[in-house]
Amino acid sequence: MAKLVNKIIFVNKRRTSMRLCLKEWDALNEICEREHIARNKLIEIIEDKKDEELGLTYSTRLFIVMYYRRLAARMMKRQLSVPGHDYRRLVSILDEITD
């Protein structure tokens, strides 16, 4: 099972906590490295732009998914689709969840 980690963060000059699994923290940190932005700054942007009915943790998770979907879409445009039912790539992603 994916381990959840609670971290104290500073968002818009206040201290709060966010609970994400390790893979989500890793993904968020990777995005910050790619985009040359501090993690707290990115979370502040997410909070400022999020739907007020959604929580910050949920909005951060959704941002991570949407970021990688856009990145994948750009990569897929460059590659030809290969038809078939080889599920090894999908299974390998699921295997990483339990690591």
TORSE-239153 format. One record per atom (N, C-alpha, C, O, CB): residue in three letters; atom name; z, y, x. Coordinates in steps of 0.02 Angstrom, whole numbers, plus 50000, padded with zeros to 5 digits. Last residue first. Glycine has a CB too. Layout:
N
ALA	CA	Z	Y	X .
...
//
This chain:
99
ASP	N	49784	49998	50272 .
ASP	CA	49803	50004	50343 .
ASP	C	49860	50052	50353 .
ASP	O	49882	50063	50409 .
ASP	CB	49745	50027	50385 .
THR	N	49742	50002	50143 .
THR	CA	49804	49964	50157 .
THR	C	49824	49967	50230 .
THR	O	49877	49941	50248 .
THR	CB	49795	49891	50137 .
ILE	N	49626	50075	50153 .
ILE	CA	49681	50101	50112 .
ILE	C	49746	50066	50129 .
ILE	O	49799	50097	50128 .
ILE	CB	49665	50093	50037 .
GLU	N	49535	49999	50222 .
GLU	CA	49569	50053	50257 .
GLU	C	49628	50081	50218 .
GLU	O	49675	50107	50248 .
GLU	CB	49520	50109	50272 .
ASP	N	49484	49917	50123 .
ASP	CA	49527	49887	50173 .
ASP	C	49566	49941	50211 .
ASP	O	49624	49930	50230 .
ASP	CB	49486	49846	50222 .
LEU	N	49400	50006	50058 .
LEU	CA	49460	49983	50023 .
LEU	C	49509	49952	50072 .
LEU	O	49570	49959	50063 .
LEU	CB	49443	49933	49969 .
ILE	N	49301	50013	50156 .
ILE	CA	49337	50074	50136 .
ILE	C	49403	50054	50103 .
ILE	O	49455	50082	50118 .
ILE	CB	49294	50118	50089 .
SER	N	49255	49883	50156 .
SER	CA	49286	49909	50217 .
SER	C	49325	49974	50203 .
SER	O	49376	49987	50234 .
SER	CB	49233	49921	50271 .
VAL	N	49197	49874	50030 .
VAL	CA	49257	49835	50044 .
VAL	C	49293	49862	50106 .
VAL	O	49354	49863	50108 .
VAL	CB	49239	49761	50053 .
LEU	N	49086	49956	50052 .
LEU	CA	49136	49974	50002 .
LEU	C	49202	49937	50014 .
LEU	O	49256	49967	50009 .
LEU	CB	49110	49958	49931 .
ARG	N	49017	49885	50150 .
ARG	CA	49040	49953	50164 .
ARG	C	49094	49974	50115 .
ARG	O	49143	50006	50134 .
ARG	CB	48981	50003	50160 .
ARG	N	48991	49763	50084 .
ARG	CA	49035	49764	50142 .
ARG	C	49061	49834	50157 .
ARG	O	49119	49843	50175 .
ARG	CB	48999	49736	50203 .
TYR	N	48905	49739	49981 .
TYR	CA	48966	49777	49965 .
TYR	C	49013	49783	50025 .
TYR	O	49069	49807	50017 .
TYR	CB	49002	49744	49908 .
ASP	N	48745	49739	49953 .
ASP	CA	48789	49725	50009 .
ASP	C	48851	49770	50001 .
ASP	O	48848	49830	50014 .
ASP	CB	48752	49738	50078 .
HIS	N	48633	49732	49865 .
HIS	CA	48701	49725	49842 .
HIS	C	48747	49703	49899 .
HIS	O	48782	49653	49893 .
HIS	CB	48706	49674	49784 .
GLY	N	48497	49852	49866 .
GLY	CA	48529	49788	49881 .
GLY	C	48601	49789	49857 .
GLY	O	48627	49839	49832 .
GLY	CB	48526	49773	49956 .
PRO	N	48393	49978	49940 .
PRO	CA	48420	49941	49883 .
PRO	C	48452	49875	49905 .
PRO	O	48435	49848	49958 .
PRO	CB	48364	49926	49833 .
VAL	N	48425	50115	50032 .
VAL	CA	48406	50045	50042 .
VAL	C	48436	50005	49984 .
VAL	O	48497	49998	49979 .
VAL	CB	48431	50017	50111 .
SER	N	48363	50278	50037 .
SER	CA	48406	50230	50005 .
SER	C	48380	50160	50015 .
SER	O	48320	50147	50009 .
SER	CB	48413	50245	49930 .
LEU	N	48343	50370	50185 .
LEU	CA	48312	50335	50129 .
LEU	C	48362	50284	50101 .
LEU	O	48398	50251	50139 .
LEU	CB	48246	50299	50151 .
GLN	N	48428	50520	50227 .
GLN	CA	48417	50449	50235 .
GLN	C	48382	50421	50174 .
GLN	O	48390	50446	50118 .
GLN	CB	48483	50412	50247 .
ARG	N	48453	50651	50195 .
ARG	CA	48417	50638	50257 .
ARG	C	48397	50564	50266 .
ARG	O	48354	50548	50307 .
ARG	CB	48459	50660	50316 .
LYS	N	48530	50644	50084 .
LYS	CA	48465	50674	50077 .
LYS	C	48421	50660	50138 .
LYS	O	48360	50657	50133 .
LYS	CB	48472	50750	50067 .
MET	N	48648	50595	50135 .
MET	CA	48606	50549	50097 .
MET	C	48536	50578	50087 .
MET	O	48488	50541	50082 .
MET	CB	48637	50534	50030 .
MET	N	48706	50710	50191 .
MET	CA	48685	50655	50235 .
MET	C	48637	50608	50199 .
MET	O	48589	50584	50230 .
MET	CB	48747	50615	50260 .
ARG	N	48734	50783	50076 .
ARG	CA	48689	50811	50127 .
ARG	C	48663	50756	50173 .
ARG	O	48604	50756	50192 .
ARG	CB	48724	50864	50169 .
ALA	N	48824	50696	50015 .
ALA	CA	48761	50712	49982 .
ALA	C	48711	50741	50032 .
ALA	O	48652	50724	50029 .
ALA	CB	48773	50763	49925 .
ALA	N	48932	50699	50105 .
ALA	CA	48894	50637	50096 .
ALA	C	48826	50651	50064 .
ALA	O	48776	50621	50082 .
ALA	CB	48933	50587	50054 .
LEU	N	48975	50830	50084 .
LEU	CA	48954	50809	50151 .
LEU	C	48911	50746	50146 .
LEU	O	48860	50741	50179 .
LEU	CB	49015	50796	50196 .
ARG	N	49010	50822	49950 .
ARG	CA	48957	50868	49971 .
ARG	C	48930	50849	50039 .
ARG	O	48870	50850	50051 .
ARG	CB	48982	50940	49973 .
ARG	N	49114	50728	49961 .
ARG	CA	49055	50714	49918 .
ARG	C	48997	50758	49938 .
ARG	O	48940	50735	49944 .
ARG	CB	49072	50724	49843 .
TYR	N	49207	50795	50040 .
TYR	CA	49172	50737	50068 .
TYR	C	49112	50716	50025 .
TYR	O	49063	50689	50052 .
TYR	CB	49219	50679	50074 .
TYR	N	49245	50895	49947 .
TYR	CA	49220	50912	50014 .
TYR	C	49178	50854	50043 .
TYR	O	49122	50864	50066 .
TYR	CB	49279	50929	50062 .
MET	N	49294	50821	49839 .
MET	CA	49234	50862	49831 .
MET	C	49203	50881	49898 .
MET	O	49142	50883	49905 .
MET	CB	49250	50925	49790 .
VAL	N	49410	50762	49899 .
VAL	CA	49356	50721	49871 .
VAL	C	49291	50760	49866 .
VAL	O	49238	50735	49886 .
VAL	CB	49376	50694	49801 .
ILE	N	49482	50879	49931 .
ILE	CA	49463	50831	49983 .
ILE	C	49404	50788	49959 .
ILE	O	49356	50779	49996 .
ILE	CB	49523	50786	50003 .
PHE	N	49501	50935	49803 .
PHE	CA	49463	50971	49854 .
PHE	C	49438	50923	49908 .
PHE	O	49380	50926	49928 .
PHE	CB	49505	51027	49885 .
LEU	N	49585	50839	49747 .
LEU	CA	49519	50850	49718 .
LEU	C	49474	50887	49768 .
LEU	O	49415	50871	49774 .
LEU	CB	49525	50890	49652 .
ARG	N	49699	50859	49827 .
ARG	CA	49664	50794	49826 .
ARG	C	49593	50801	49800 .
ARG	O	49546	50773	49829 .
ARG	CB	49703	50743	49783 .
THR	N	49727	50990	49787 .
THR	CA	49712	50975	49857 .
THR	C	49675	50909	49863 .
THR	O	49626	50903	49900 .
THR	CB	49776	50974	49900 .
SER	N	49757	50973	49653 .
SER	CA	49700	51015	49672 .
SER	C	49679	51003	49744 .
SER	O	49620	51005	49760 .
SER	CB	49717	51088	49662 .
TYR	N	49872	50894	49663 .
TYR	CA	49813	50867	49630 .
TYR	C	49751	50907	49652 .
TYR	O	49699	50878	49667 .
TYR	CB	49821	50869	49554 .
THR	N	49956	50989	49727 .
THR	CA	49941	50925	49758 .
THR	C	49877	50894	49729 .
THR	O	49834	50872	49766 .
THR	CB	50001	50876	49749 .
LEU	N	49960	51095	49632 .
LEU	CA	49932	51105	49699 .
LEU	C	49914	51040	49733 .
LEU	O	49861	51035	49764 .
LEU	CB	49982	51143	49742 .
GLY	N	49909	51054	49463 .
GLY	CA	49957	51063	49517 .
GLY	C	49923	51070	49584 .
GLY	O	49864	51054	49592 .
GLY	CB	50006	51004	49518 .
LEU	N	49819	51144	49338 .
LEU	CA	49823	51089	49386 .
LEU	C	49874	51105	49440 .
LEU	O	49881	51162	49461 .
LEU	CB	49755	51074	49417 .
GLU	N	49810	51259	49267 .
GLU	CA	49839	51201	49233 .
GLU	C	49848	51141	49279 .
GLU	O	49882	51093	49262 .
GLU	CB	49795	51181	49174 .
GLU	N	49742	51348	49346 .
GLU	CA	49814	51358	49338 .
GLU	C	49848	51300	49302 .
GLU	O	49909	51293	49306 .
GLU	CB	49827	51422	49301 .
ASP	N	49629	51287	49463 .
ASP	CA	49642	51294	49391 .
ASP	C	49718	51299	49382 .
ASP	O	49754	51256	49408 .
ASP	CB	49611	51235	49350 .
LYS	N	49630	51370	49623 .
LYS	CA	49637	51312	49579 .
LYS	C	49646	51332	49506 .
LYS	O	49667	51388	49491 .
LYS	CB	49696	51270	49601 .
LYS	N	49628	51475	49713 .
LYS	CA	49567	51461	49675 .
LYS	C	49575	51407	49622 .
LYS	O	49531	51399	49579 .
LYS	CB	49512	51442	49721 .
ASP	N	49753	51477	49776 .
ASP	CA	49727	51539	49746 .
ASP	C	49668	51526	49699 .
ASP	O	49659	51563	49650 .
ASP	CB	49707	51588	49800 .
GLU	N	49761	51346	49826 .
GLU	CA	49808	51369	49774 .
GLU	C	49781	51431	49738 .
GLU	O	49787	51437	49677 .
GLU	CB	49876	51384	49806 .
ILE	N	49657	51348	49920 .
ILE	CA	49655	51301	49865 .
ILE	C	49700	51325	49809 .
ILE	O	49681	51324	49750 .
ILE	CB	49675	51230	49888 .
ILE	N	49709	51445	50007 .
ILE	CA	49646	51458	49972 .
ILE	C	49639	51412	49911 .
ILE	O	49618	51434	49858 .
ILE	CB	49586	51447	50021 .
GLU	N	49823	51376	50051 .
GLU	CA	49830	51440	50015 .
GLU	C	49767	51456	49976 .
GLU	O	49770	51479	49919 .
GLU	CB	49846	51498	50065 .
ILE	N	49762	51271	50118 .
ILE	CA	49802	51256	50058 .
ILE	C	49814	51320	50017 .
ILE	O	49815	51318	49956 .
ILE	CB	49869	51224	50077 .
LEU	N	49705	51343	50224 .
LEU	CA	49662	51308	50176 .
LEU	C	49700	51293	50112 .
LEU	O	49673	51302	50057 .
LEU	CB	49635	51242	50207 .
LYS	N	49824	51387	50286 .
LYS	CA	49776	51436	50259 .
LYS	C	49730	51403	50208 .
LYS	O	49717	51432	50155 .
LYS	CB	49735	51467	50317 .
ASN	N	49880	51266	50327 .
ASN	CA	49916	51308	50277 .
ASN	C	49869	51359	50246 .
ASN	O	49874	51374	50186 .
ASN	CB	49976	51343	50309 .
ARG	N	49782	51225	50421 .
ARG	CA	49795	51187	50361 .
ARG	C	49830	51229	50308 .
ARG	O	49811	51226	50249 .
ARG	CB	49837	51126	50378 .
ALA	N	49666	51344	50486 .
ALA	CA	49733	51315	50485 .
ALA	C	49745	51280	50419 .
ALA	O	49722	51303	50366 .
ALA	CB	49786	51370	50498 .
ILE	N	49497	51304	50524 .
ILE	CA	49545	51340	50482 .
ILE	C	49613	51305	50486 .
ILE	O	49616	51244	50490 .
ILE	CB	49519	51343	50407 .
HIS	N	49371	51244	50561 .
HIS	CA	49408	51292	50604 .
HIS	C	49454	51337	50562 .
HIS	O	49450	51398	50565 .
HIS	CB	49358	51335	50644 .
GLU	N	49310	51142	50498 .
GLU	CA	49298	51209	50471 .
GLU	C	49335	51264	50510 .
GLU	O	49329	51323	50494 .
GLU	CB	49319	51211	50398 .
ARG	N	49355	51029	50566 .
ARG	CA	49282	51040	50558 .
ARG	C	49267	51112	50539 .
ARG	O	49217	51141	50561 .
ARG	CB	49254	50993	50505 .
GLU	N	49495	51044	50551 .
GLU	CA	49464	51045	50617 .
GLU	C	49389	51061	50612 .
GLU	O	49364	51102	50650 .
GLU	CB	49473	50977	50652 .
CYS	N	49505	51032	50411 .
CYS	CA	49526	51094	50444 .
CYS	C	49497	51099	50514 .
CYS	O	49476	51154	50535 .
CYS	CB	49602	51096	50448 .
ILE	N	49461	50900	50395 .
ILE	CA	49423	50955	50364 .
ILE	C	49441	51021	50399 .
ILE	O	49396	51061	50415 .
ILE	CB	49439	50960	50288 .
GLU	N	49566	50835	50462 .
GLU	CA	49497	50830	50487 .
GLU	C	49453	50886	50459 .
GLU	O	49414	50916	50495 .
GLU	CB	49467	50761	50468 .
ASN	N	49674	50864	50378 .
ASN	CA	49674	50889	50446 .
ASN	C	49604	50887	50477 .
ASN	O	49584	50933	50513 .
ASN	CB	49722	50848	50489 .
LEU	N	49631	50794	50264 .
LEU	CA	49642	50866	50261 .
LEU	C	49641	50897	50331 .
LEU	O	49610	50949	50341 .
LEU	CB	49708	50882	50225 .
ALA	N	49631	50663	50315 .
ALA	CA	49569	50693	50290 .
ALA	C	49575	50769	50288 .
ALA	O	49528	50804	50308 .
ALA	CB	49551	50665	50220 .
ASP	N	49769	50648	50343 .
ASP	CA	49719	50642	50396 .
ASP	C	49654	50675	50376 .
ASP	O	49624	50712	50415 .
ASP	CB	49706	50568	50414 .
TRP	N	49821	50659	50214 .
TRP	CA	49840	50708	50265 .
TRP	C	49790	50708	50321 .
TRP	O	49769	50760	50346 .
TRP	CB	49911	50693	50292 .
GLU	N	49759	50544	50160 .
GLU	CA	49743	50610	50133 .
GLU	C	49762	50665	50182 .
GLU	O	49725	50713	50191 .
GLU	CB	49779	50621	50065 .
LYS	N	49819	50443	50234 .
LYS	CA	49745	50452	50237 .
LYS	C	49724	50520	50211 .
LYS	O	49677	50550	50237 .
LYS	CB	49710	50396	50197 .
LEU	N	49953	50456	50194 .
LEU	CA	49933	50471	50263 .
LEU	C	49858	50482	50270 .
LEU	O	49837	50526	50307 .
LEU	CB	49954	50414	50309 .
CYS	N	49963	50538	50033 .
CYS	CA	49965	50478	50076 .
CYS	C	49939	50498	50145 .
CYS	O	49906	50549	50153 .
CYS	CB	49923	50419	50044 .
LEU	N	50067	50680	49998 .
LEU	CA	50002	50648	50001 .
LEU	C	50010	50584	50041 .
LEU	O	50058	50576	50080 .
LEU	CB	49948	50695	50033 .
ARG	N	50160	50803	49934 .
ARG	CA	50164	50731	49948 .
ARG	C	50094	50702	49941 .
ARG	O	50066	50698	49887 .
ARG	CB	50214	50696	49899 .
MET	N	50228	50955	49988 .
MET	CA	50171	50921	49959 .
MET	C	50175	50848	49981 .
MET	O	50191	50832	50039 .
MET	CB	50103	50954	49982 .
SER	N	50338	51094	49960 .
SER	CA	50322	51028	49988 .
SER	C	50262	50999	49952 .
SER	O	50247	51016	49895 .
SER	CB	50383	50980	49983 .
THR	N	50360	51263	50019 .
THR	CA	50355	51213	49966 .
THR	C	50341	51146	49999 .
THR	O	50333	51142	50060 .
THR	CB	50299	51231	49914 .
ARG	N	50398	51431	50048 .
ARG	CA	50404	51362	50072 .
ARG	C	50401	51315	50012 .
ARG	O	50434	51326	49961 .
ARG	CB	50471	51353	50111 .
ARG	N	50286	51568	50044 .
ARG	CA	50342	51531	50017 .
ARG	C	50340	51459	50043 .
ARG	O	50287	51432	50059 .
ARG	CB	50341	51532	49939 .
LYS	N	50171	51637	50081 .
LYS	CA	50236	51663	50103 .
LYS	C	50296	51628	50069 .
LYS	O	50350	51657	50066 .
LYS	CB	50240	51736	50089 .
ASN	N	50066	51551	50038 .
ASN	CA	50075	51619	50011 .
ASN	C	50147	51644	50020 .
ASN	O	50178	51668	49973 .
ASN	CB	50056	51620	49937 .
VAL	N	50151	51414	50092 .
VAL	CA	50093	51435	50053 .
VAL	C	50108	51503	50022 .
VAL	O	50157	51511	49985 .
VAL	CB	50075	51382	49998 .
PHE	N	50200	51301	50207 .
PHE	CA	50210	51370	50187 .
PHE	C	50145	51394	50155 .
PHE	O	50092	51395	50186 .
PHE	CB	50229	51416	50248 .
ILE	N	50269	51136	50182 .
ILE	CA	50214	51182	50200 .
ILE	C	50233	51252	50177 .
ILE	O	50275	51261	50134 .
ILE	CB	50147	51159	50168 .
ILE	N	50335	50981	50219 .
ILE	CA	50352	51050	50201 .
ILE	C	50295	51094	50226 .
ILE	O	50274	51089	50284 .
ILE	CB	50421	51072	50232 .
LYS	N	50276	50827	50155 .
LYS	CA	50279	50877	50209 .
LYS	C	50296	50944	50180 .
LYS	O	50276	50962	50125 .
LYS	CB	50210	50880	50247 .
ASN	N	50291	50657	50124 .
ASN	CA	50308	50723	50099 .
ASN	C	50313	50771	50158 .
ASN	O	50349	50757	50206 .
ASN	CB	50375	50721	50058 .
VAL	N	50180	50526	50110 .
VAL	CA	50219	50567	50157 .
VAL	C	50228	50636	50127 .
VAL	O	50180	50669	50106 .
VAL	CB	50183	50571	50226 .
LEU	N	50154	50360	50060 .
LEU	CA	50156	50430	50042 .
LEU	C	50203	50467	50089 .
LEU	O	50256	50443	50107 .
LEU	CB	50180	50439	49968 .
LYS	N	50052	50231	50118 .
LYS	CA	50117	50263	50124 .
LYS	C	50111	50337	50106 .
LYS	O	50069	50373	50132 .
LYS	CB	50146	50255	50195 .
ALA	N	49966	50113	50023 .
ALA	CA	49962	50175	50060 .
ALA	C	50030	50210	50059 .
ALA	O	50061	50218	50006 .
ALA	CB	49907	50221	50032 .
MET	N	50000	49941	50042 .
MET	CA	50000	50000	50000 .
MET	C	50000	50062	50044 .
MET	O	50031	50063	50097 .
MET	CB	50061	50000	49952 .
//
